[in-house]
């Protein structure tokens, strides 16, 4: 790779039309906090042009690949980073933003960092995982939980409809941000571009499956090679696990469960009491947990079914 990694990444970002923003307008409101050790998130405010063309101060998060991760990379690892930025910016290329997909504002070049930082909206309510587990939200109505699940399915429907389709590969409540609108919740899917990035750990070595195994489909667990060739069907299994998490506030499988053994025996997550998940919702999850990937519903079908299940 004769060109520098930085120059290739920036050229790719510019080719999509993703704007370079003025870093001098950024006011940091919080220190860096780590995101799985591979990136740093910095909260602040920045002057951003809205859809009407008006520039206003906006709450943002800067996502920066941590410096240790960018040092001493071989050619394959550099290519993974290039793919990561290309996937993130590729979503932005579509002129009409999707309501359930995190939209980038642009990127900035930060002194001392090898790679540019991506600028995205700040969601004060945090992730769906934290949201449904907080005490004040434990009585969140069933209709809101179904709407949240539907939003995730709609986000996947959009990703899977692209050409080529983008497979998320890490669907779970941690990767869904929450926005409250008129006492209703909306889910926004994030990290759709970083799945490939997570094949390499913070020190550049090849890694095994990530710690989010409890949300992964059996085909990835029983045949790790399939994890490197993910399918949209795998996202549907993970969607159902995320629905389980949203409805119960618990992980789909307890930590002590041997997932390889469970999947070898065809064990799906245990049915919780009916006050958490109704029979129609449980039947939907069972369809998504079909052991034959091709027999699972598509994201479009899943979104449609969840819409039907939403009590208005």
The 8 nearest C-alpha neighbors of each residue, nearest first, counted from 0:
[[1, 2, 74, 3, 4, 77, 78, 7],
 [0, 2, 3, 4, 7, 74, 6, 5],
 [3, 1, 0, 4, 7, 6, 5, 8],
 [2, 4, 6, 5, 7, 1, 0, 8],
 [3, 5, 7, 6, 8, 2, 77, 81],
 [4, 6, 8, 3, 114, 7, 9, 113],
 [5, 7, 9, 3, 8, 4, 10, 2],
 [8, 6, 10, 4, 5, 9, 11, 3],
 [7, 9, 11, 5, 10, 6, 81, 4],
 [8, 10, 12, 6, 11, 7, 13, 5],
 [11, 9, 7, 13, 8, 12, 6, 14],
 [10, 12, 14, 8, 9, 13, 7, 85],
 [13, 11, 9, 14, 10, 15, 17, 88],
 [12, 14, 10, 16, 15, 11, 17, 9],
 [13, 15, 11, 12, 16, 10, 17, 9],
 [16, 14, 13, 17, 12, 92, 88, 89],
 [15, 17, 13, 14, 18, 92, 12, 91],
 [16, 18, 105, 15, 13, 12, 88, 19],
 [19, 17, 105, 16, 20, 106, 13, 104],
 [18, 20, 106, 107, 105, 17, 21, 13],
 [21, 19, 107, 106, 18, 22, 105, 47],
 [20, 22, 23, 24, 107, 19, 25, 46],
 [21, 23, 24, 25, 107, 20, 108, 109],
 [22, 24, 21, 25, 26, 45, 20, 46],
 [25, 23, 22, 45, 46, 21, 26, 44],
 [26, 24, 45, 22, 23, 44, 27, 43],
 [27, 25, 44, 43, 45, 28, 24, 23],
 [26, 28, 43, 29, 42, 25, 44, 41],
 [29, 27, 43, 42, 26, 30, 44, 41],
 [28, 30, 42, 27, 41, 43, 31, 32],
 [31, 29, 41, 32, 28, 42, 27, 40],
 [32, 30, 41, 40, 39, 33, 29, 42],
 [31, 33, 40, 39, 30, 41, 34, 29],
 [34, 32, 39, 36, 38, 35, 40, 31],
 [33, 35, 38, 36, 39, 37, 40, 32],
 [36, 34, 37, 33, 38, 39, 201, 197],
 [35, 37, 34, 33, 38, 201, 65, 39],
 [38, 36, 35, 65, 201, 64, 34, 68],
 [37, 39, 64, 65, 34, 63, 36, 33],
 [38, 40, 33, 63, 62, 32, 34, 31],
 [39, 41, 62, 32, 31, 61, 60, 33],
 [40, 42, 31, 61, 60, 30, 29, 39],
 [43, 41, 60, 29, 28, 59, 27, 61],
 [42, 44, 27, 28, 26, 59, 58, 60],
 [45, 43, 58, 26, 57, 59, 25, 56],
 [44, 46, 25, 56, 57, 24, 47, 26],
 [45, 47, 56, 55, 24, 57, 54, 48],
 [48, 46, 54, 55, 45, 57, 56, 49],
 [47, 49, 54, 53, 52, 55, 50, 46],
 [50, 48, 52, 51, 53, 54, 47, 55],
 [51, 49, 52, 48, 53, 54, 47, 96],
 [52, 50, 49, 53, 48, 54, 55, 47],
 [53, 51, 49, 48, 50, 54, 47, 55],
 [52, 54, 48, 49, 51, 55, 50, 47],
 [55, 53, 48, 47, 46, 49, 52, 56],
 [54, 56, 46, 47, 57, 48, 53, 49],
 [55, 57, 46, 45, 47, 44, 58, 54],
 [58, 56, 44, 45, 46, 59, 55, 47],
 [59, 57, 44, 121, 43, 120, 45, 56],
 [60, 58, 120, 121, 43, 44, 119, 42],
 [59, 61, 42, 41, 119, 121, 118, 120],
 [62, 60, 118, 41, 40, 117, 116, 63],
 [63, 61, 40, 117, 116, 39, 60, 118],
 [62, 64, 116, 39, 38, 65, 61, 40],
 [63, 65, 38, 37, 39, 66, 62, 68],
 [66, 64, 38, 68, 37, 67, 39, 63],
 [65, 67, 68, 69, 64, 112, 70, 113],
 [68, 66, 70, 69, 65, 201, 202, 37],
 [67, 69, 201, 66, 65, 70, 202, 37],
 [70, 68, 66, 67, 72, 71, 65, 113],
 [69, 71, 67, 72, 68, 66, 203, 202],
 [72, 70, 73, 69, 203, 68, 67, 202],
 [73, 71, 70, 76, 77, 203, 69, 74],
 [72, 74, 76, 75, 77, 71, 203, 78],
 [73, 75, 77, 76, 78, 72, 0, 79],
 [76, 74, 78, 77, 73, 79, 72, 80],
 [75, 77, 79, 78, 73, 74, 72, 80],
 [78, 76, 74, 80, 79, 75, 72, 73],
 [77, 79, 81, 75, 76, 80, 82, 74],
 [80, 78, 76, 82, 77, 81, 196, 83],
 [81, 79, 83, 77, 82, 78, 196, 84],
 [80, 82, 78, 83, 79, 84, 8, 85],
 [83, 81, 85, 79, 80, 84, 86, 78],
 [82, 84, 80, 86, 81, 85, 193, 192],
 [85, 83, 87, 81, 86, 82, 88, 80],
 [84, 86, 82, 88, 83, 87, 89, 81],
 [85, 87, 192, 89, 83, 84, 88, 82],
 [88, 86, 192, 84, 89, 85, 90, 83],
 [89, 87, 91, 85, 90, 86, 84, 12],
 [90, 88, 86, 92, 91, 87, 85, 15],
 [91, 89, 92, 88, 87, 93, 86, 102],
 [90, 92, 88, 89, 93, 103, 102, 17],
 [91, 93, 89, 90, 15, 94, 88, 16],
 [94, 92, 91, 95, 90, 96, 89, 97],
 [93, 95, 92, 96, 91, 90, 97, 16],
 [94, 96, 93, 97, 91, 92, 98, 90],
 [97, 95, 94, 98, 102, 93, 91, 100],
 [96, 98, 100, 99, 95, 154, 157, 102],
 [97, 99, 100, 96, 187, 154, 101, 150],
 [98, 100, 187, 154, 97, 188, 150, 186],
 [101, 99, 188, 187, 97, 154, 98, 102],
 [102, 100, 189, 187, 188, 103, 99, 119],
 [103, 101, 100, 119, 104, 91, 96, 120],
 [102, 104, 119, 105, 118, 91, 101, 117],
 [103, 105, 119, 118, 102, 106, 120, 47],
 [106, 104, 18, 118, 17, 103, 19, 20],
 [105, 107, 117, 19, 118, 116, 20, 115],
 [108, 106, 116, 20, 115, 19, 22, 109],
 [107, 109, 115, 116, 110, 106, 114, 22],
 [108, 110, 112, 107, 111, 115, 116, 22],
 [111, 109, 112, 108, 113, 115, 114, 107],
 [110, 112, 109, 113, 66, 108, 114, 115],
 [113, 111, 114, 110, 109, 66, 115, 108],
 [112, 114, 5, 111, 115, 69, 66, 4],
 [113, 115, 5, 112, 116, 64, 108, 8],
 [116, 114, 108, 107, 106, 109, 117, 113],
 [117, 115, 63, 62, 107, 106, 61, 108],
 [116, 118, 106, 62, 61, 105, 119, 115],
 [119, 117, 61, 106, 105, 104, 60, 103],
 [118, 120, 103, 60, 104, 59, 117, 102],
 [121, 119, 59, 60, 58, 122, 118, 103],
 [120, 122, 59, 60, 58, 123, 119, 42],
 [123, 121, 124, 125, 120, 178, 177, 176],
 [122, 124, 125, 121, 178, 177, 176, 126],
 [125, 123, 122, 177, 178, 126, 130, 176],
 [124, 126, 123, 176, 122, 177, 130, 129],
 [125, 127, 176, 128, 173, 175, 129, 177],
 [126, 128, 130, 172, 175, 129, 176, 177],
 [129, 127, 172, 173, 126, 130, 131, 132],
 [128, 130, 132, 126, 127, 131, 133, 125],
 [129, 131, 127, 132, 128, 133, 126, 136],
 [132, 130, 136, 133, 129, 128, 248, 127],
 [133, 131, 129, 248, 130, 137, 134, 128],
 [134, 132, 136, 130, 135, 131, 129, 137],
 [133, 135, 137, 136, 132, 131, 138, 130],
 [134, 136, 133, 137, 138, 139, 132, 131],
 [137, 135, 139, 138, 134, 133, 131, 130],
 [136, 138, 134, 139, 135, 131, 132, 133],
 [137, 139, 136, 140, 135, 134, 141, 131],
 [138, 140, 136, 137, 141, 143, 144, 131],
 [141, 139, 142, 143, 138, 144, 137, 136],
 [140, 142, 144, 143, 145, 139, 246, 310],
 [141, 143, 145, 140, 144, 310, 309, 146],
 [144, 142, 146, 141, 145, 140, 147, 184],
 [143, 145, 147, 141, 146, 142, 148, 246],
 [144, 146, 148, 142, 147, 143, 309, 149],
 [147, 145, 149, 143, 148, 144, 150, 142],
 [146, 148, 144, 150, 145, 149, 186, 185],
 [149, 147, 145, 151, 146, 150, 242, 144],
 [148, 150, 146, 152, 302, 147, 305, 151],
 [151, 149, 153, 147, 152, 148, 186, 99],
 [150, 152, 154, 148, 153, 149, 186, 188],
 [151, 153, 302, 149, 155, 154, 150, 298],
 [154, 152, 156, 150, 155, 151, 302, 149],
 [153, 155, 99, 151, 157, 156, 152, 100],
 [156, 154, 158, 152, 157, 153, 159, 298],
 [155, 157, 298, 153, 159, 299, 154, 158],
 [156, 158, 160, 154, 155, 159, 153, 161],
 [159, 157, 155, 165, 160, 156, 161, 164],
 [158, 160, 164, 156, 157, 165, 161, 155],
 [161, 159, 157, 158, 164, 156, 162, 163],
 [162, 160, 164, 163, 159, 158, 165, 157],
 [163, 161, 164, 160, 165, 159, 158, 157],
 [162, 164, 161, 165, 160, 159, 158, 166],
 [163, 165, 159, 161, 162, 160, 158, 166],
 [164, 166, 158, 159, 167, 163, 161, 191],
 [167, 165, 231, 168, 230, 164, 159, 229],
 [166, 168, 191, 169, 165, 170, 194, 234],
 [169, 167, 166, 234, 170, 194, 229, 233],
 [170, 168, 167, 171, 194, 211, 237, 174],
 [171, 169, 237, 168, 238, 167, 174, 234],
 [172, 170, 241, 173, 174, 169, 237, 214],
 [171, 173, 128, 127, 175, 174, 241, 126],
 [174, 172, 128, 126, 171, 175, 127, 129],
 [175, 173, 172, 189, 171, 188, 190, 170],
 [174, 176, 188, 172, 187, 126, 127, 173],
 [177, 175, 126, 187, 125, 186, 127, 188],
 [178, 176, 186, 124, 185, 126, 127, 125],
 [177, 179, 185, 184, 180, 124, 122, 186],
 [180, 178, 184, 183, 182, 185, 181, 177],
 [181, 179, 183, 182, 184, 178, 185, 177],
 [180, 182, 183, 179, 184, 178, 185, 143],
 [183, 181, 180, 179, 184, 143, 178, 185],
 [182, 184, 180, 181, 179, 143, 185, 178],
 [185, 183, 179, 178, 180, 143, 177, 147],
 [184, 186, 178, 177, 147, 179, 187, 150],
 [185, 187, 177, 147, 150, 176, 175, 99],
 [188, 186, 99, 176, 100, 175, 101, 177],
 [187, 189, 175, 100, 99, 101, 174, 154],
 [188, 190, 174, 191, 101, 175, 187, 100],
 [191, 189, 193, 192, 174, 194, 188, 167],
 [192, 190, 167, 189, 193, 194, 87, 188],
 [193, 191, 87, 86, 190, 83, 194, 84],
 [192, 194, 196, 190, 195, 83, 191, 197],
 [193, 195, 196, 197, 192, 168, 167, 191],
 [196, 194, 197, 193, 198, 83, 79, 192],
 [195, 197, 193, 194, 198, 83, 79, 199],
 [196, 198, 199, 195, 194, 200, 193, 209],
 [199, 197, 196, 195, 206, 205, 200, 194],
 [200, 198, 205, 197, 206, 203, 204, 196],
 [199, 201, 203, 202, 204, 206, 197, 205],
 [202, 200, 68, 203, 37, 36, 199, 67],
 [203, 201, 200, 204, 68, 67, 199, 70],
 [202, 204, 200, 199, 201, 72, 68, 205],
 [205, 203, 199, 200, 202, 206, 201, 198],
 [206, 204, 199, 198, 200, 203, 207, 202],
 [207, 205, 199, 198, 200, 204, 208, 209],
 [206, 208, 209, 205, 198, 223, 199, 200],
 [207, 209, 206, 210, 212, 223, 226, 198],
 [210, 208, 211, 212, 207, 197, 206, 198],
 [209, 211, 212, 208, 213, 207, 214, 215],
 [210, 212, 209, 213, 214, 215, 169, 208],
 [213, 211, 215, 214, 210, 209, 208, 220],
 [212, 214, 211, 215, 252, 251, 258, 250],
 [215, 213, 237, 212, 240, 211, 216, 171],
 [214, 216, 212, 213, 237, 217, 219, 211],
 [217, 215, 218, 236, 233, 219, 237, 220],
 [218, 216, 220, 219, 262, 221, 215, 290],
 [217, 219, 221, 216, 220, 222, 225, 223],
 [220, 218, 226, 223, 222, 225, 217, 216],
 [219, 221, 217, 218, 222, 223, 259, 216],
 [222, 220, 218, 219, 217, 259, 223, 263],
 [221, 223, 219, 224, 220, 218, 225, 226],
 [224, 222, 219, 226, 225, 220, 221, 208],
 [225, 223, 226, 222, 227, 228, 219, 221],
 [226, 224, 228, 223, 219, 227, 222, 229],
 [227, 225, 219, 223, 224, 229, 228, 222],
 [226, 228, 225, 224, 229, 223, 198, 195],
 [227, 229, 225, 226, 230, 224, 219, 223],
 [230, 228, 226, 227, 225, 166, 233, 168],
 [229, 231, 232, 233, 166, 228, 234, 168],
 [230, 232, 234, 233, 166, 159, 235, 229],
 [233, 231, 230, 235, 234, 292, 295, 293],
 [232, 234, 231, 236, 235, 230, 216, 237],
 [233, 235, 237, 231, 232, 236, 168, 238],
 [236, 234, 238, 232, 237, 233, 287, 239],
 [237, 235, 287, 233, 239, 288, 238, 234],
 [236, 238, 240, 234, 214, 235, 239, 170],
 [239, 237, 235, 241, 236, 240, 234, 170],
 [238, 240, 242, 284, 241, 236, 237, 287],
 [241, 239, 237, 243, 242, 238, 214, 251],
 [240, 242, 171, 244, 238, 243, 239, 172],
 [243, 241, 239, 245, 244, 240, 148, 246],
 [244, 242, 240, 246, 241, 245, 247, 251],
 [243, 245, 241, 248, 249, 242, 247, 250],
 [246, 244, 242, 243, 248, 247, 241, 131],
 [247, 245, 243, 244, 275, 248, 242, 144],
 [248, 246, 249, 244, 245, 275, 243, 271],
 [247, 249, 244, 132, 245, 131, 246, 250],
 [250, 248, 244, 247, 251, 243, 245, 246],
 [249, 251, 252, 244, 253, 248, 213, 243],
 [252, 250, 268, 240, 243, 244, 213, 249],
 [251, 253, 250, 213, 268, 254, 256, 269],
 [254, 252, 255, 256, 250, 251, 213, 249],
 [253, 255, 256, 252, 213, 257, 250, 258],
 [254, 256, 253, 257, 252, 258, 213, 261],
 [257, 255, 254, 253, 258, 252, 261, 260],
 [258, 256, 260, 259, 261, 255, 254, 262],
 [259, 257, 261, 260, 256, 262, 213, 220],
 [258, 260, 262, 261, 257, 263, 221, 220],
 [259, 261, 263, 258, 257, 262, 264, 256],
 [262, 260, 258, 266, 264, 263, 259, 257],
 [261, 263, 265, 264, 259, 260, 217, 266],
 [262, 264, 260, 261, 265, 259, 221, 266],
 [265, 263, 262, 261, 266, 260, 259, 267],
 [266, 264, 262, 263, 261, 267, 290, 217],
 [267, 265, 261, 262, 264, 268, 263, 269],
 [266, 268, 269, 265, 288, 262, 261, 285],
 [269, 267, 251, 252, 270, 266, 240, 243],
 [268, 270, 271, 267, 251, 252, 266, 272],
 [269, 271, 268, 272, 281, 276, 273, 267],
 [270, 272, 269, 273, 275, 276, 247, 274],
 [273, 271, 274, 275, 270, 276, 277, 247],
 [274, 272, 276, 275, 277, 271, 278, 270],
 [273, 275, 272, 276, 277, 271, 141, 247],
 [274, 276, 273, 272, 246, 247, 271, 277],
 [277, 275, 273, 274, 280, 281, 246, 278],
 [276, 278, 273, 280, 279, 281, 275, 274],
 [277, 279, 281, 280, 282, 276, 273, 283],
 [280, 278, 282, 281, 277, 283, 308, 276],
 [279, 281, 283, 277, 282, 278, 276, 284],
 [280, 282, 278, 284, 283, 279, 277, 276],
 [283, 281, 285, 279, 280, 284, 278, 286],
 [282, 284, 280, 286, 281, 285, 279, 287],
 [285, 283, 281, 287, 239, 286, 282, 288],
 [284, 286, 288, 282, 287, 283, 281, 289],
 [287, 285, 283, 284, 288, 289, 295, 282],
 [286, 288, 295, 284, 236, 285, 289, 235],
 [289, 287, 285, 236, 286, 290, 284, 267],
 [288, 290, 291, 286, 287, 295, 294, 292],
 [289, 291, 292, 288, 265, 217, 294, 295],
 [290, 292, 289, 294, 293, 295, 288, 218],
 [293, 291, 294, 232, 295, 290, 289, 233],
 [292, 294, 295, 291, 232, 296, 289, 290],
 [295, 293, 292, 291, 289, 296, 286, 290],
 [294, 296, 287, 293, 292, 289, 286, 232],
 [297, 295, 300, 301, 287, 298, 294, 286],
 [296, 298, 300, 299, 301, 295, 235, 232],
 [297, 299, 156, 301, 300, 152, 155, 302],
 [300, 298, 302, 156, 297, 301, 303, 153],
 [299, 301, 303, 297, 298, 302, 296, 304],
 [302, 300, 298, 304, 303, 299, 296, 297],
 [301, 303, 152, 305, 299, 149, 300, 304],
 [302, 304, 306, 300, 301, 305, 299, 307],
 [305, 303, 307, 301, 306, 302, 300, 308],
 [304, 306, 308, 302, 307, 149, 303, 301],
 [305, 307, 303, 309, 304, 308, 302, 149],
 [308, 306, 304, 305, 309, 303, 310, 302],
 [309, 307, 305, 306, 310, 304, 280, 145],
 [308, 310, 306, 307, 142, 145, 311, 305],
 [311, 309, 142, 308, 307, 141, 145, 306],
 [310, 309, 142, 308, 307, 143, 306, 146]]
